Amino acid sequence: MSETTPKIAAKVPAVLDLEPGTYWWCACGLSAKQPFCDGAHKACEIRPVKLEVTEAGKHALCQCKRTKSAPFCDGSHRGL
């Protein structure tokens, strides 16, 4: 991984039941707590993405880090 190319954490989305609140999605792929940030991005230039959940429910969060609609999965993992 270069300092500007995210590491692929997984080639499937993380489908999670999330409660309302603020979450930080890992954009670099280095976090041990995928798909959420654990501060590992300090080793690169990629920063996490803030996610504000207003309604409880299922959310498919990208883990391949190639989505064009971060932090949500857009199917980009299918091309990897």
N, CA, C and O of each residue as an XYZ file, in Angstrom:
320
protein
N       0.841     -1.190      0.000
C       0.000      0.000      0.000
C       0.877      1.242      0.000
O       1.816      1.345      0.789
N       0.573      2.180     -0.882
C       1.278      3.461     -0.844
C       0.588      4.345      0.184
O      -0.427      3.961      0.765
N       1.137      5.513      0.402
C       0.540      6.419      1.385
C      -0.789      6.992      0.923
O      -1.525      7.567      1.725
N      -1.111      6.842     -0.372
C      -2.366      7.402     -0.885
C      -3.300      6.351     -1.468
O      -4.407      6.687     -1.889
N      -2.887      5.094     -1.505
C      -3.728      4.016     -2.006
C      -4.175      3.162     -0.821
O      -3.339      2.587     -0.124
N      -5.485      3.074     -0.587
C      -5.946      2.306      0.571
C      -5.736      0.804      0.420
O      -5.762      0.270     -0.689
N      -5.530      0.139      1.535
C      -5.405     -1.309      1.589
C      -6.809     -1.911      1.517
O      -7.733     -1.399      2.149
N      -6.975     -2.984      0.756
C      -8.253     -3.687      0.688
C      -8.397     -4.484      1.981
O      -7.610     -5.395      2.239
N      -9.387     -4.152      2.786
C      -9.611     -4.854      4.050
C     -10.380     -6.146      3.815
O     -10.128     -7.151      4.480
N     -11.322     -6.123      2.866
C     -12.119     -7.301      2.502
C     -12.786     -7.022      1.165
O     -12.972     -5.866      0.783
N     -13.144     -8.082      0.459
C     -13.791     -7.934     -0.848
C     -15.288     -8.137     -0.765
O     -15.931     -8.505     -1.748
N     -15.841     -7.895      0.413
C     -17.289     -7.920      0.647
C     -17.618     -6.755      1.579
O     -16.775     -6.354      2.381
N     -18.822     -6.209      1.487
C     -19.185     -5.131      2.401
C     -19.448     -5.659      3.807
O     -19.729     -6.842      3.996
N     -19.354     -4.787      4.768
C     -19.759     -5.101      6.138
C     -21.197     -4.644      6.267
O     -21.464     -3.442      6.258
N     -22.127     -5.574      6.389
C     -23.547     -5.234      6.535
C     -23.848     -5.253      8.031
O     -23.830     -6.303      8.673
N     -24.124     -4.072      8.564
C     -24.252     -3.912     10.011
C     -25.565     -3.252     10.398
O     -26.087     -2.410      9.667
N     -26.090     -3.638     11.547
C     -27.218     -2.936     12.161
C     -26.616     -1.812     12.992
O     -25.959     -2.066     14.001
N     -26.836     -0.582     12.574
C     -26.276      0.561     13.280
C     -27.370      1.374     13.951
O     -28.449      1.582     13.397
N     -27.066      1.817     15.135
C     -27.951      2.708     15.882
C     -27.607      4.148     15.510
O     -26.509      4.410     15.022
N     -28.530      5.083     15.734
C     -28.221      6.482     15.460
C     -26.973      6.920     16.233
O     -26.778      6.553     17.392
N     -26.158      7.691     15.577
C     -24.940      8.193     16.201
C     -23.892      8.546     15.166
O     -24.145      8.509     13.962
N     -22.716      8.888     15.654
C     -21.597      9.261     14.807
C     -20.594      8.119     14.784
O     -20.204      7.594     15.827
N     -20.184      7.744     13.585
C     -19.209      6.683     13.390
C     -18.108      7.227     12.482
O     -18.332      8.158     11.709
N     -16.920      6.637     12.584
C     -15.810      7.009     11.708
C     -15.426      5.785     10.897
O     -14.923      4.803     11.442
N     -15.666      5.845      9.584
C     -15.380      4.746      8.663
C     -13.912      4.798      8.262
O     -13.398      5.851      7.885
N     -13.246      3.658      8.347
C     -11.844      3.548      7.949
C     -11.748      3.644      6.427
O     -12.322      2.820      5.715
N     -11.033      4.632      5.935
C     -10.845      4.808      4.494
C      -9.506      4.260      4.017
O      -9.312      4.037      2.822
N      -8.576      4.042      4.957
C      -7.233      3.598      4.566
C      -7.100      2.082      4.488
O      -6.212      1.572      3.804
N      -7.979      1.354      5.185
C      -7.921     -0.104      5.191
C      -6.963     -0.685      6.214
O      -6.794     -1.904      6.262
N      -6.334      0.136      7.029
C      -5.349     -0.329      7.999
C      -5.935     -0.671      9.368
O      -5.284     -1.348     10.164
N      -7.134     -0.219      9.648
C      -7.741     -0.431     10.961
C      -7.948     -1.913     11.265
O      -8.332     -2.687     10.387
N      -7.694     -2.296     12.494
C      -7.959     -3.668     12.948
C      -9.422     -3.829     13.339
O      -9.868     -4.940     13.627
N     -10.174     -2.730     13.353
C     -11.583     -2.746     13.743
C     -12.490     -2.438     12.550
O     -13.453     -1.683     12.685
N     -12.194     -3.013     11.397
C     -12.961     -2.766     10.172
C     -14.447     -3.001     10.404
O     -14.824     -3.928     11.120
N     -15.296     -2.165      9.800
C     -14.984     -1.101      8.854
C     -14.740      0.250      9.521
O     -14.724      1.281      8.850
N     -14.551      0.245     10.834
C     -14.402      1.502     11.557
C     -12.940      1.841     11.844
O     -12.077      0.964     11.873
N     -12.688      3.107     12.050
C     -11.350      3.627     12.291
C     -10.877      3.296     13.707
O     -11.645      3.375     14.666
N      -9.601      2.923     13.818
C      -8.975      2.737     15.125
C      -7.714      3.601     15.271
O      -6.925      3.409     16.196
N      -7.537      4.552     14.346
C      -6.396      5.459     14.403
C      -5.194      5.005     13.599
O      -4.182      5.705     13.560
N      -5.280      3.846     12.954
C      -4.149      3.316     12.188
C      -3.775      4.205     11.001
O      -2.671      4.080     10.472
N      -4.664      5.095     10.572
C      -4.400      5.972      9.429
C      -3.249      6.936      9.682
O      -2.776      7.589      8.752
N      -2.801      7.032     10.898
C      -1.696      7.943     11.207
C      -0.419      7.545     10.476
O       0.519      8.336     10.381
N      -0.386      6.303      9.953
C       0.779      5.820      9.199
C       0.709      6.207      7.720
O       1.630      5.903      6.962
N      -0.372      6.874      7.301
C      -0.522      7.249      5.891
C      -1.227      8.599      5.775
O      -1.479      9.265      6.779
N      -1.538      8.990      4.556
C      -2.175     10.287      4.311
C      -3.697     10.208      4.228
O      -4.356     11.242      4.121
N      -4.261      9.019      4.274
C      -5.704      8.825      4.102
C      -6.402      8.999      5.442
O      -5.973      8.429      6.446
N      -7.465      9.774      5.464
C      -8.191     10.066      6.697
C      -9.552      9.376      6.706
O     -10.114      9.105      5.644
N     -10.092      9.087      7.903
C     -11.391      8.436      8.002
C     -12.522      9.360      7.545
O     -12.352     10.575      7.439
N     -13.668      8.755      7.280
C     -14.853      9.474      6.824
C     -15.903      9.433      7.933
O     -16.222      8.369      8.462
N     -16.426     10.586      8.271
C     -17.457     10.685      9.307
C     -18.788     10.196      8.749
O     -19.196     10.587      7.656
N     -19.456      9.340      9.512
C     -20.765      8.807      9.132
C     -21.754      9.161     10.229
O     -21.581      8.760     11.380
N     -22.785      9.908      9.877
C     -23.850     10.266     10.817
C     -25.059      9.393     10.509
O     -25.677      9.544      9.455
N     -25.399      8.498     11.401
C     -26.573      7.643     11.234
C     -27.719      8.307     11.985
O     -27.616      8.563     13.184
N     -28.820      8.587     11.272
C     -29.963      9.252     11.892
C     -31.097      8.296     12.228
O     -31.924      8.578     13.095
N     -31.130      7.150     11.529
C     -32.161      6.143     11.793
C     -31.508      4.784     11.939
O     -30.643      4.412     11.146
N     -31.921      4.046     12.952
C     -31.390      2.704     13.156
C     -31.741      1.823     11.963
O     -32.822      1.946     11.387
N     -30.828      0.940     11.601
C     -31.094      0.026     10.489
C     -29.830     -0.571      9.928
O     -28.728     -0.303     10.406
N     -30.007     -1.395      8.893
C     -28.879     -2.049      8.239
C     -28.189     -1.087      7.282
O     -28.831     -0.321      6.562
N     -26.882     -1.150      7.299
C     -26.070     -0.329      6.410
C     -24.942     -1.200      5.867
O     -24.294     -1.921      6.625
N     -24.705     -1.136      4.555
C     -23.621     -1.883      3.916
C     -22.440     -0.937      3.734
O     -22.465     -0.051      2.880
N     -21.408     -1.136      4.549
C     -20.239     -0.270      4.509
C     -19.114     -0.931      3.725
O     -18.822     -2.114      3.903
N     -18.497     -0.156      2.868
C     -17.423     -0.643      2.004
C     -16.225     -1.099      2.823
O     -15.828     -0.448      3.789
N     -15.655     -2.234      2.418
C     -14.418     -2.706      3.033
C     -13.288     -2.846      2.013
O     -12.133     -3.051      2.386
N     -13.624     -2.733      0.714
C     -12.564     -2.796     -0.290
C     -11.891     -1.434     -0.449
O     -10.802     -1.337     -1.015
N     -12.535     -0.398      0.045
C     -12.018      0.979      0.044
C     -11.928      1.584     -1.354
O     -11.189      2.543     -1.573
N     -12.680      1.024     -2.298
C     -12.677      1.536     -3.674
C     -14.015      2.186     -4.060
O     -14.176      2.634     -5.196
N     -14.964      2.241     -3.134
C     -16.284      2.796     -3.406
C     -16.208      4.259     -3.853
O     -15.312      4.999     -3.444
N     -17.132      4.650     -4.672
C     -17.255      6.054     -5.082
C     -18.290      6.770     -4.212
O     -18.511      7.971     -4.369
N     -18.928      6.027     -3.288
C     -19.956      6.615     -2.419
C     -19.635      6.340     -0.948
O     -20.486      5.878     -0.187
N     -18.405      6.631     -0.572
C     -17.932      6.376      0.804
C     -18.851      7.017      1.834
O     -19.278      8.160      1.677
N     -19.143      6.278      2.872
C     -18.577      5.005      3.300
C     -19.376      3.779      2.841
O     -19.094      2.654      3.253
N     -20.367      4.010      1.993
C     -21.270      2.926      1.613
C     -20.748      2.103      0.436
O     -20.082      2.630     -0.456
N     -21.052      0.833      0.444
C     -20.666     -0.065     -0.642
C     -21.420      0.299     -1.918
O     -22.631      0.517     -1.890
N     -20.700      0.362     -3.030
C     -21.333      0.605     -4.330
C     -21.066     -0.546     -5.289
O     -21.314     -0.428     -6.489
N     -20.558     -1.668     -4.760
C     -20.301     -2.835     -5.601
C     -18.919     -2.863     -6.249
O     -18.623     -3.766     -7.032
N     -18.067     -1.880     -5.930
C     -16.737     -1.817     -6.542
C     -15.908     -3.069     -6.272
O     -15.025     -3.400     -7.062
N     -16.175     -3.769     -5.171
C     -15.414     -4.969     -4.833
C     -15.556     -6.065     -5.869
O     -14.696     -6.942     -5.963
N     -16.625     -6.031     -6.646
C     -16.844     -7.066     -7.663
C     -15.802     -7.015     -8.765
O     -15.574     -8.015     -9.446
N     -15.174     -5.880     -8.951
C     -14.165     -5.712     -9.987
C     -12.740     -5.982     -9.531
O     -11.792     -5.788    -10.292
N     -12.590     -6.427     -8.299
C     -11.232     -6.654     -7.765
C     -10.764     -8.065     -7.980
O      -9.650     -8.413     -7.591
